Amino acid sequence: MNQYETVFILTPVLSEEQMKEAVNKFRKFLTDNGGEIIHEENWGLRKMAYPIKKKSTGFYQLLEFKADGELVNRLEVEFRRDERIIRFLTTRMEKYAVEYAEKRRSKAKAQVETTENKEE
């Protein structure tokens, strides 16, 4: 199984609850079909570089997961079928990208912990 990273943009007209429902749909699709979610980030509502489908903002979501190539193909079909998805991009992570992602996550976790300690 390879490790993949997918970023998808949801339409900005969704409520917070609808956005979470859409993300849960894809998370459940991956886990039900033998994928393993490693990391997930919600980047929130962001302005896009150019309008897509007459929308200039969108909810960005990142999923990092392990799966086989066939599952990735089926996931992308699900993205295309869902009208809430504006754009998506899935890339296979090489070993250096995996190491970098792990370092980035541990660094972010350490920053959160130091911030929490300062607040106490």
Buried (B, 14 or more C-beta within 10 A) or exposed (E): EEBBBBBBBBBBEBEEEBBBEBBEEBBEBBEEEEBEBBEEEEEEBEEBEEEBEEEEBBBBBBBBBBBEEEBBEBBBEBBEEBEBBBBBEBEEBEEEBBEEBEEEBEEEEEEEEEEEEEEE
